Amino acid sequence: MPASDRYSHLPRLPHAHAPRARLAERLQQGSRVNLICAPAGFGKSVLLNECVRQAPSNTAVLWLDLLGQPLTLDTLASRLSSALDHTRSAAEPFDQLCALLQRPRQPLWIVLDDYPRQPNADLDAALERLLERTPHTVCWWISGRRRPAWHLPRLLLQGDLRELNAADLALTRDELDQLLKARALNLPGASRKALLQHSEGWLAGVCLLLLGEPAELSERLRQGSPLLTDYIQHEVLSGLPETLREALCLLAHLPRFNAELCQLLLAEQGGASLLDSLAQQQLFLLPLDSQGQWYRLWQPLAECLRRLPALLPIKQSHLLACQWFAQQGLLREAVEHAVWAGDNEIAAAYLQRYGQDQLLIGHSVAQFLQWRSALPAELLRSTPRLITLQAWALIICAKLDDVEPCLAPLANFLPQPDATRQRQLLAQYQAIQGVLSRQRGLPDAAQLCGEALAYLPRKAWSQHILCHQALAQQALAEQQLGLAEQHIEEGLRQARESGNSLFEALLSVDWVHLLCLQGHLARGLSLCQQALNSLEQHSVRGPVYARLLLLKGQLLDSRQHPEEARNALAHGLREAHSCEDAYLLLGYMSQVEQALALDLFDQAHDALRRAERQMQWLHVSPARYRQVLRYGHAWLALQQGQAEQAQSIAQQVLGDMASHTQLAPSGFYDLIPRCTVLLAQAELHLNQPAACAARLAPLAAQLRQQGMALASAAYLIYGQALAVQGDSQGAQQAWHSALSHAESHPHWPLLRHYARWAPDCHSLLSQAPWPERLHGQQQASQACPLSERECDVLERIAAGDSNQQIAERLFISLHTVKTHARRINVKLGVARRTQAVAYAKAQGWLG
């Protein structure tokens, strides 16, 4: 049969149809039942049409358009009999249907398009029984806005069902590009992104928003489209019971809701059972978790409904929601609803109960600063608590220049009624000033935080932790790694005592940085992943999660996993952008490093430009990023062979930081020694070996004494400078110092990177075991029977840590430590842990 005759009974495909190959492939997997359930406008009928046009040539296709109208079994039997050219019998409709489908003359595909929208238990039950009795040569294709009340899990387990929902049908970026191409529309990348985000992939929404002048698309996205409003009123709201229309119009004003909140706000409209009605009728209900507890409406529908006249009192609903969220301890949403209700005093009252940890969840800190702009200034200056919270929010967002003006109204609350409260308020002020100084790289941070810790009350545990974090960061910037470790451990102890996993993860960020400075990349990556797992287990997103992802990407790249590193960095940058966290600078600098490793200079330059633009867009204080970006430009210039430019920039960075007595910013704690090494490399390239050697000799010794992995790189370049001057003995000593230090601080990727600048050392590096070390395949590790985690435990045992200390350092349980210790003894054939350490050192498995 010609294709044109075969498909003549099918509906016509729409003009400028863009095939959905991704979905068609999923549906054509041989399942006996293909079910597509989604709200109006997701392209269900067109997708079915596209699929059945690909039916095998020996397969008959029956298309029944049910139009969403009520359907009886008798009517279905009549329509199928007619389509199959069978005469109806006097049997019951169900028996007739069974008989019709028992012996088809050829494979048969039956399409039930737009399944009845109103609940019909009898029809659903009969069709479920019919599906079970249908022979394997019959395949069902069913679409509708209502999910039939079938026992779907059983069908899934039997492999008989393939189901797609609204989330599956949402347009992807590639599919939007194909749609625009089919319609001969050329939109800028930013407009495409905005269209996809606004529509959330809803096909009808995309198509209706595209109608009109392309130049006016952004206006339609902001103001709404009359065509889209008409479509929603006709296809979604028309025919709905009044109670459901009222519920939808109210829920459109809620960012999220659950059954309990619906019971409170919509008792007369059905309460908790309302969610079942919305879900069953596919009324744009989007689940927000895997447990099916929290939902929201699809964004295009919600925005349209918010523009329609309210059917229920919105302000009163926001106040009720505010109280309910506050009772659940969800203060951010309580404040949010109070603001929407226009009750500023209630909003301020709930803001008072905010904790510093809550500012680190999701978009809370950005939201907090939005409230700061929306609420009356006199209200936000009404209590010391509100003033200090605003200061902490500004610090987290790195808006450092705004902190001191924000703190100025604290003077209005002095003196306090008694000396104790006076000292405590001053301690809070000092804590903020100390953390602020750390973020600015100022040396007085340690004194301010130390004085604050002496008088902060025990109940201010979060400020205690933040002070210890600032002291740890200050110590890292000064390369006092032992002191940094002490403050991190104390902060972790207090976080665990308070049962706060978020602050524990926050301190893990600094612990990972410490491990990286020491060269322990494997341990850093392991710790990073553990902290990420903990946050994911508690469904926590936000700045801390973003920072850990960016660190993970950096570590993966250092450990030669470039593809995984790119994915982690991209994910981390998305998270950092969404919560407006200045730590995204780390992600961009990691991209610079990746690009330079491949000599992709244009990409490196582009990453530096994007980083600067984002810092400025977020109003981040220049103290937080300026010198880091300058170092990046110096690094780029050196890689391009522009040594004079690199030298000039590096001198400027070091000179500026010295003149302002400025320490390295957070996340880039070795900026000064790295910049010093880079300056020495430029001098070596400019044939100034004496200046290079004079610069690196004291630096290499100092870094080695401090336990910094960078010491190996400094010794390597120092040795090259001596070799160029003819001091071969001194060069050999320097190179051996580099390698011996690298053995105990095994940052081999760092050494591999700098080895290209010491060509005279290559003969030494080509001798065993250095090639294996430099390329990440240590011979000792190959021979060692211990797992990576067992090596970590053994290393801590060698350092003299107790089992409890090992558990705390490695973020594992005490029982797990003991289990690893037993396995170590068994694998090494020893009886005591001291023997295990001695044996491992003798084999070269421990530095």
MOUR-V757386 format. One record per pair of residues at least 6 apart in sequence whose ideal C-beta (glycine too) atoms are under 7 Angstrom apart, sorted by sequence separation. I is the first residue (numbers start at 1). GAP is how many residues later the second one is. D is the distance in Angstrom with one decimal. If there is no record, write none. Layout:
I;GAP;D, I;GAP;D
This chain:
38;6;5.7, 55;6;5.5, 155;6;3.8, 199;6;4.1, 251;6;6.0, 279;6;5.2, 288;6;4.2, 358;6;5.7, 359;6;4.5, 380;6;5.3, 381;6;6.2, 416;6;4.1, 664;6;7.0, 742;6;6.6, 755;6;6.8, 772;6;5.8, 807;6;6.1, 825;6;6.5, 830;6;5.1, 840;6;4.6, 27;7;4.9, 81;7;4.9, 89;7;5.9, 116;7;6.7, 180;7;6.0, 199;7;4.8, 270;7;6.2, 278;7;4.6, 288;7;6.1, 415;7;5.8, 437;7;5.3, 438;7;3.9, 456;7;5.5, 576;7;5.8, 577;7;6.3, 664;7;3.9, 703;7;5.4, 704;7;4.1, 772;7;5.1, 784;7;6.9, 807;7;4.8, 36;8;4.7, 88;8;6.3, 209;8;6.7, 212;8;6.4, 237;8;5.5, 263;8;4.0, 266;8;5.7, 287;8;5.7, 288;8;6.1, 325;8;4.1, 326;8;3.9, 338;8;4.3, 339;8;5.0, 372;8;6.2, 394;8;5.0, 395;8;6.0, 437;8;3.8, 456;8;5.8, 475;8;4.1, 476;8;4.7, 495;8;4.0, 496;8;6.3, 515;8;5.2, 516;8;5.2, 556;8;4.8, 557;8;3.7, 576;8;3.7, 595;8;3.9, 596;8;5.1, 637;8;4.2, 638;8;3.9, 664;8;5.8, 683;8;4.7, 684;8;4.5, 703;8;3.6, 722;8;4.2, 723;8;3.9, 786;8;6.6, 801;8;6.7, 828;8;5.2, 52;9;5.0, 131;9;6.5, 152;9;6.3, 262;9;5.9, 263;9;4.4, 286;9;6.2, 325;9;4.2, 338;9;3.8, 359;9;6.1, 394;9;4.9, 416;9;5.7, 475;9;3.7, 495;9;4.4, 515;9;3.8, 535;9;6.8, 556;9;3.8, 595;9;3.9, 637;9;4.1, 683;9;4.3, 722;9;4.2, 742;9;5.3, 765;9;6.5, 830;9;5.9, 837;9;6.9, 78;10;6.6, 199;10;6.6, 262;10;5.7, 285;10;5.3, 286;10;5.4, 380;10;6.4, 535;10;5.1, 615;10;4.6, 755;10;6.1, 769;10;5.0, 796;10;4.4, 804;10;6.2, 807;10;5.0, 36;11;6.5, 77;11;6.9, 152;11;6.9, 195;11;6.4, 209;11;5.5, 286;11;6.8, 434;11;5.1, 437;11;6.0, 453;11;6.5, 573;11;5.6, 576;11;6.4, 700;11;5.6, 703;11;5.7, 803;11;5.9, 806;11;4.9, 825;11;5.7, 828;11;5.3, 36;12;6.8, 209;12;6.9, 260;12;6.9, 262;12;5.1, 285;12;6.8, 286;12;5.6, 322;12;5.0, 325;12;6.5, 335;12;5.1, 338;12;6.3, 391;12;5.2, 394;12;6.1, 413;12;6.6, 472;12;4.6, 475;12;6.4, 492;12;6.1, 495;12;6.3, 512;12;4.6, 515;12;6.8, 553;12;4.8, 556;12;5.9, 592;12;4.8, 595;12;6.4, 634;12;4.7, 637;12;6.6, 680;12;4.4, 719;12;4.3, 722;12;6.1, 821;12;6.1, 824;12;5.2, 259;13;3.9, 262;13;6.1, 284;13;5.3, 738;13;6.9, 793;13;6.0, 796;13;6.1, 86;14;6.0, 195;14;6.4, 284;14;4.2, 434;14;3.3, 453;14;5.3, 573;14;4.5, 700;14;3.8, 796;14;7.0, 803;14;4.8, 64;15;5.7, 250;15;6.5, 322;15;3.8, 335;15;4.8, 391;15;5.0, 433;15;5.1, 434;15;3.6, 452;15;5.6, 472;15;3.8, 492;15;5.2, 512;15;5.6, 553;15;3.5, 572;15;5.3, 592;15;4.8, 634;15;3.8, 657;15;6.4, 680;15;4.7, 699;15;5.3, 700;15;4.7, 719;15;3.3, 803;15;6.2, 77;16;4.4, 84;16;6.2, 176;16;6.2, 209;16;5.6, 211;16;5.9, 250;16;6.5, 259;16;5.5, 321;16;4.5, 322;16;4.6, 334;16;4.7, 335;16;5.6, 390;16;5.1, 391;16;5.4, 471;16;4.4, 472;16;4.8, 491;16;4.7, 511;16;6.1, 512;16;5.1, 532;16;5.0, 552;16;4.7, 553;16;3.5, 591;16;4.3, 592;16;6.0, 633;16;5.7, 634;16;4.7, 679;16;6.8, 680;16;5.0, 718;16;4.9, 719;16;4.3, 80;17;6.7, 208;17;5.8, 284;17;4.5, 531;17;5.4, 532;17;6.9, 612;17;5.6, 793;17;7.0, 372;18;5.8, 430;18;5.0, 431;18;6.6, 434;18;5.8, 449;18;4.2, 569;18;5.2, 611;18;6.2, 654;18;6.9, 696;18;5.2, 700;18;5.3, 792;18;5.8, 74;19;4.5, 77;19;4.5, 81;19;6.4, 208;19;4.8, 209;19;6.5, 247;19;5.2, 318;19;4.5, 322;19;6.4, 331;19;5.4, 387;19;6.7, 410;19;6.0, 468;19;4.6, 472;19;6.9, 488;19;5.5, 508;19;6.0, 549;19;5.6, 550;19;6.4, 553;19;5.8, 588;19;5.0, 630;19;5.6, 634;19;7.0, 676;19;6.5, 715;19;4.9, 716;19;6.5, 719;19;6.7, 755;19;6.9, 73;20;3.9, 77;20;5.2, 80;20;5.7, 176;20;5.6, 208;20;4.5, 275;20;6.6, 387;20;6.5, 528;20;5.5, 532;20;6.8, 715;20;6.9, 62;21;4.8, 73;21;5.9, 76;21;6.9, 127;21;6.8, 430;21;5.4, 431;21;3.9, 449;21;5.1, 569;21;5.6, 608;21;6.0, 654;21;5.7, 696;21;5.9, 697;21;6.1, 128;22;4.5, 195;22;6.8, 247;22;4.6, 318;22;4.7, 319;22;4.8, 331;22;5.5, 387;22;5.6, 407;22;6.6, 430;22;3.9, 449;22;5.2, 468;22;5.1, 469;22;5.6, 488;22;5.6, 549;22;5.3, 550;22;3.7, 569;22;6.3, 588;22;6.2, 589;22;7.0, 630;22;6.7, 631;22;5.7, 653;22;5.2, 654;22;6.6, 696;22;3.9, 715;22;4.6, 716;22;4.5, 752;22;4.8, 28;23;6.4, 128;23;6.6, 173;23;6.2, 198;23;5.0, 205;23;6.2, 208;23;6.0, 246;23;5.5, 247;23;7.0, 318;23;3.8, 331;23;5.7, 387;23;5.5, 468;23;3.7, 488;23;5.2, 508;23;4.0, 528;23;5.3, 529;23;6.7, 549;23;3.2, 588;23;3.6, 630;23;4.9, 676;23;5.7, 715;23;3.6, 751;23;6.4, 23;24;5.7, 27;24;5.3, 124;24;4.7, 194;24;6.9, 319;24;6.6, 322;24;6.4, 326;24;5.9, 347;24;6.9, 369;24;5.7, 528;24;4.8, 608;24;5.0, 793;24;6.3, 124;25;4.4, 171;25;6.8, 185;25;6.5, 368;25;4.6, 407;25;6.5, 427;25;4.7, 431;25;6.4, 445;25;5.8, 446;25;6.0, 608;25;6.3, 650;25;5.3, 654;25;6.8, 692;25;6.9, 693;25;6.0, 696;25;6.8, 748;25;5.4, 24;26;5.7, 28;26;6.7, 124;26;6.2, 191;26;5.7, 243;26;4.2, 315;26;5.1, 332;26;6.5, 384;26;6.0, 465;26;4.8, 488;26;6.8, 505;26;4.5, 546;26;5.4, 549;26;6.0, 550;26;6.8, 585;26;5.7, 627;26;5.1, 673;26;6.3, 712;26;4.6, 715;26;6.7, 735;26;4.9, 748;26;5.6, 20;27;5.7, 24;27;5.2, 115;27;5.7, 117;27;7.0, 179;27;7.0, 183;27;6.8, 187;27;6.1, 191;27;6.8, 194;27;5.9, 204;27;6.3, 243;27;6.0, 247;27;5.4, 315;27;6.7, 331;27;6.4, 348;27;6.5, 525;27;6.8, 528;27;6.3, 793;27;4.3, 110;28;6.6, 115;28;6.7, 117;28;5.3, 121;28;6.3, 347;28;6.2, 365;28;5.1, 369;28;6.5, 381;28;4.3, 427;28;3.8, 446;28;5.1, 650;28;5.2, 651;28;6.4, 693;28;4.0, 748;28;6.2, 793;28;6.4, 17;29;7.0, 108;29;6.5, 114;29;6.4, 115;29;3.0, 117;29;5.1, 185;29;6.2, 384;29;5.1, 427;29;4.7, 445;29;4.9, 465;29;5.3, 485;29;6.3, 505;29;6.1, 546;29;3.7, 627;29;6.7, 650;29;3.9, 692;29;4.1, 693;29;5.8, 712;29;4.8, 731;29;6.7, 735;29;5.5, 20;30;6.4, 24;30;6.8, 107;30;4.9, 108;30;4.9, 109;30;4.9, 110;30;5.4, 111;30;4.5, 112;30;4.6, 113;30;5.4, 114;30;5.9, 116;30;7.0, 170;30;6.3, 171;30;4.1, 176;30;6.8, 464;30;5.6, 465;30;5.7, 484;30;5.6, 505;30;5.5, 525;30;4.4, 545;30;5.9, 546;30;4.0, 584;30;6.2, 585;30;6.6, 627;30;6.1, 673;30;6.0, 711;30;5.1, 712;30;4.3, 790;30;5.2, 794;30;5.6, 19;31;6.0, 110;31;7.0, 115;31;6.4, 170;31;2.8, 344;31;5.4, 348;31;4.9, 352;31;6.3, 365;31;4.9, 424;31;6.1, 435;31;5.8, 524;31;5.5, 525;31;7.0, 605;31;6.3, 739;31;6.5, 789;31;6.5, 793;31;6.8, 14;32;6.3, 94;32;5.5, 98;32;6.7, 109;32;6.1, 170;32;6.9, 171;32;6.0, 256;32;5.8, 332;32;5.2, 339;32;6.1, 344;32;6.0, 348;32;7.0, 365;32;5.7, 423;32;4.5, 424;32;6.9, 431;32;4.9, 438;32;4.2, 554;32;6.9, 562;32;6.9, 604;32;5.2, 646;32;6.7, 647;32;6.2, 650;32;6.4, 689;32;4.3, 693;32;6.9, 13;33;6.6, 97;33;5.6, 101;33;5.4, 102;33;6.6, 104;33;5.8, 115;33;6.6, 244;33;6.5, 352;33;5.1, 359;33;6.2, 403;33;5.2, 424;33;5.5, 434;33;6.3, 461;33;5.7, 481;33;6.2, 501;33;5.4, 546;33;6.3, 550;33;6.5, 557;33;6.4, 582;33;6.8, 677;33;6.9, 684;33;6.6, 712;33;6.9, 790;33;6.2, 11;34;6.9, 101;34;6.8, 104;34;6.2, 348;34;6.9, 352;34;6.2, 359;34;5.5, 476;34;6.9, 521;34;5.7, 525;34;6.7, 541;34;6.6, 553;34;6.9, 790;34;5.4, 98;35;5.7, 171;35;6.2, 248;35;6.5, 258;35;5.3, 332;35;6.5, 339;35;6.1, 344;35;5.7, 351;35;6.1, 354;35;5.6, 428;35;6.6, 431;35;6.8, 435;35;4.6, 438;35;5.5, 509;35;6.8, 546;35;5.4, 601;35;6.5, 647;35;3.9, 689;35;4.2, 690;35;6.6, 712;35;7.0, 716;35;6.6, 13;36;6.0, 258;36;5.3, 335;36;6.4, 356;36;5.3, 360;36;6.9, 400;36;6.2, 431;36;5.3, 434;36;5.6, 438;36;5.5, 481;36;6.4, 543;36;5.3, 547;36;4.7, 550;36;4.8, 554;36;4.5, 557;36;6.9, 582;36;6.1, 646;36;4.4, 647;36;6.6, 674;36;6.6, 677;36;6.0, 681;36;6.0, 684;36;6.4, 689;36;5.1, 709;36;4.2, 797;36;5.2, 101;37;5.4, 359;37;5.7, 461;37;5.0, 469;37;6.8, 473;37;6.2, 476;37;6.2, 481;37;6.5, 501;37;5.9, 521;37;5.4, 542;37;5.2, 546;37;6.4, 550;37;4.4, 553;37;5.8, 557;37;5.9, 628;37;6.4, 673;37;5.6, 677;37;5.6, 680;37;5.7, 684;37;5.7, 704;37;5.6, 713;37;5.7, 717;37;6.3, 720;37;6.4, 723;37;4.2, 11;38;5.8, 256;38;5.1, 257;38;6.1, 348;38;6.5, 351;38;6.8, 465;38;5.2, 469;38;6.1, 472;38;5.2, 476;38;6.3, 502;38;6.0, 506;38;5.0, 509;38;5.0, 521;38;5.7, 543;38;4.1, 580;38;5.6, 582;38;4.6, 601;38;6.9, 670;38;6.7, 707;38;6.8, 709;38;3.7, 712;38;6.8, 713;38;6.3, 716;38;5.2, 720;38;3.9, 786;38;6.3, 10;39;5.8, 256;39;6.8, 400;39;5.6, 505;39;5.0, 509;39;6.3, 512;39;5.2, 589;39;6.6, 596;39;6.6, 601;39;5.7, 643;39;4.6, 647;39;6.6, 712;39;5.0, 716;39;6.6, 719;39;6.2, 798;39;4.5, 256;40;4.9, 388;40;5.5, 392;40;6.9, 395;40;5.8, 400;40;5.9, 543;40;6.7, 550;40;6.9, 585;40;5.3, 592;40;5.3, 596;40;6.7, 628;40;5.2, 631;40;6.2, 638;40;6.3, 670;40;5.7, 677;40;6.3, 710;40;6.9, 717;40;5.7, 720;40;5.9, 797;40;5.9, 255;41;6.2, 384;41;6.0, 391;41;4.9, 395;41;6.0, 398;41;6.7, 462;41;6.9, 469;41;6.2, 476;41;6.8, 624;41;5.3, 709;41;5.9, 713;41;4.1, 717;41;6.2, 720;41;6.5, 786;41;6.1, 10;42;6.8, 502;42;6.3, 509;42;6.6, 582;42;5.9, 623;42;7.0, 643;42;3.9, 644;42;6.7, 716;42;4.8, 719;42;6.1, 785;42;4.7, 794;42;6.3, 10;43;7.0, 505;43;6.8, 585;43;6.3, 589;43;6.1, 596;43;5.0, 628;43;6.4, 631;43;7.0, 635;43;6.3, 638;43;6.1, 643;43;5.0, 794;43;6.8, 388;44;6.3, 395;44;6.2, 627;44;6.5, 631;44;5.3, 634;44;5.8, 638;44;5.8, 71;45;4.9, 252;45;5.7, 716;45;6.4, 7;46;5.8, 60;46;5.5, 62;46;6.9, 66;46;5.9, 68;46;4.6, 70;46;5.6, 251;46;5.7, 794;46;5.8, 59;47;6.8, 64;47;6.4, 66;47;6.4, 67;47;5.5, 69;47;6.4, 58;48;5.8, 59;48;4.3, 60;48;5.1, 61;48;4.8, 62;48;5.0, 63;48;4.6, 64;48;5.5, 65;48;5.0, 66;48;5.2, 68;48;6.3, 70;48;6.0, 798;48;5.5, 58;49;6.1, 59;49;6.9, 62;49;6.5, 64;49;6.8, 65;49;6.4, 66;49;6.0, 68;49;4.3, 59;50;5.7, 61;50;6.9, 63;50;6.7, 66;50;6.2, 70;50;6.8, 73;50;6.6, 252;50;4.1, 56;51;6.9, 795;51;6.4, 71;52;6.1, 265;52;5.2, 794;52;6.8, 10;53;5.5, 73;53;5.4, 252;53;3.7, 253;53;6.2, 9;54;6.1, 55;54;5.6, 252;54;5.1, 265;55;5.9, 249;56;5.1, 264;56;5.9, 265;56;6.7, 52;57;5.8, 248;57;6.1, 52;59;6.0, 249;59;6.4, 261;60;6.5, 264;60;5.7, 249;61;6.5, 253;61;5.6, 784;61;4.7, 249;62;4.8, 250;62;4.9, 48;63;5.8, 249;63;6.8, 261;63;5.9, 780;63;6.9, 780;64;4.6, 48;65;6.0, 236;65;6.8, 246;65;4.5, 780;65;5.2, 245;66;6.6, 246;66;5.5, 250;67;5.9, 254;67;6.6, 45;68;5.3, 45;69;6.7, 232;69;6.2, 232;72;5.0, 684;73;6.9, 229;75;5.5, 228;76;6.2, 681;76;5.4, 68;77;6.6, 224;79;6.6, 224;80;6.2, 586;81;4.8, 224;83;5.7, 583;84;6.3, 52;89;6.4, 51;90;6.8, 48;93;5.5, 48;95;5.4, 205;95;4.3, 202;96;6.3, 33;98;5.8, 45;98;6.2, 200;98;5.7, 202;98;5.4, 44;99;4.0, 200;99;5.1, 200;100;6.6, 198;101;6.9, 199;101;5.5, 32;102;6.7, 198;102;6.8, 744;103;3.4, 32;104;6.6, 743;104;5.3, 40;105;6.2, 357;105;5.9, 34;106;6.9, 39;106;6.1, 356;106;4.4, 32;107;5.7, 33;107;4.8, 34;107;4.9, 35;107;5.2, 36;107;4.2, 37;107;6.0, 355;107;5.9, 32;108;6.6, 37;110;4.5, 356;110;6.5, 33;122;6.3, 42;124;5.7, 35;126;6.4, 43;126;6.3, 33;127;5.6, 38;127;5.9, 39;127;6.0, 42;127;4.3, 32;128;4.7, 33;128;4.8, 34;128;4.9, 35;128;4.6, 36;128;4.8, 37;128;5.8, 38;128;4.1, 31;129;6.1, 31;130;5.9, 31;131;4.0, 38;131;5.2, 29;133;6.0, 147;133;6.2, 146;134;6.0, 27;135;5.8, 146;135;5.6, 147;135;7.0, 26;136;6.8, 145;136;6.4, 146;136;6.2, 145;137;4.3, 26;138;6.9, 23;141;6.5, 361;141;6.9, 360;142;5.8, 357;143;5.8, 23;145;6.8, 357;145;5.0, 23;146;6.9, 357;146;5.8, 360;146;6.6, 396;147;6.7, 517;152;6.4, 517;153;6.0, 513;154;7.0, 20;155;6.6, 513;156;6.2, 18;157;6.7, 18;160;4.3, 42;160;6.7, 43;160;4.5, 18;161;4.3, 41;161;6.1, 42;161;5.6, 119;161;6.8, 41;162;6.0, 41;163;2.6, 18;164;4.5, 40;164;6.9, 41;164;6.8, 117;164;6.6, 17;165;6.7, 16;166;4.3, 16;167;4.8, 364;178;6.9, 361;179;6.0, 362;179;5.4, 362;180;4.7, 361;181;4.8, 360;182;5.5, 441;182;6.0, 360;183;5.5, 397;183;6.2, 440;183;4.7, 360;184;5.4, 398;184;3.7, 397;185;6.9, 439;185;6.4, 478;185;6.6, 477;186;4.0, 477;187;4.5, 474;189;7.0, 518;189;5.9, 560;189;6.9, 519;190;3.2, 559;190;7.0, 517;191;5.7, 518;191;6.0, 558;191;4.5, 477;192;4.9, 517;192;6.5, 473;193;5.4, 476;193;4.1, 41;194;6.6, 40;195;4.3, 40;196;5.8, 366;213;6.3, 366;214;4.7, 363;215;6.7, 363;216;5.3, 560;216;5.6, 362;217;6.6, 559;217;6.8, 443;218;5.6, 399;220;5.5, 401;220;5.5, 442;220;7.0, 443;220;6.5, 400;221;3.7, 441;221;4.3, 398;222;4.3, 399;222;7.0, 441;222;4.3, 398;223;6.0, 400;223;6.6, 441;223;6.4, 400;224;6.8, 441;224;5.6, 481;225;6.3, 398;226;4.9, 481;226;5.3, 519;226;3.6, 521;226;6.4, 439;227;6.6, 479;227;4.4, 518;227;5.7, 519;227;5.3, 519;228;3.4, 479;229;5.9, 39;243;4.6, 38;244;6.0, 39;244;6.4, 37;245;6.0, 39;245;4.9, 522;266;5.9, 523;269;5.7, 530;281;5.0, 527;284;6.3, 492;316;6.8
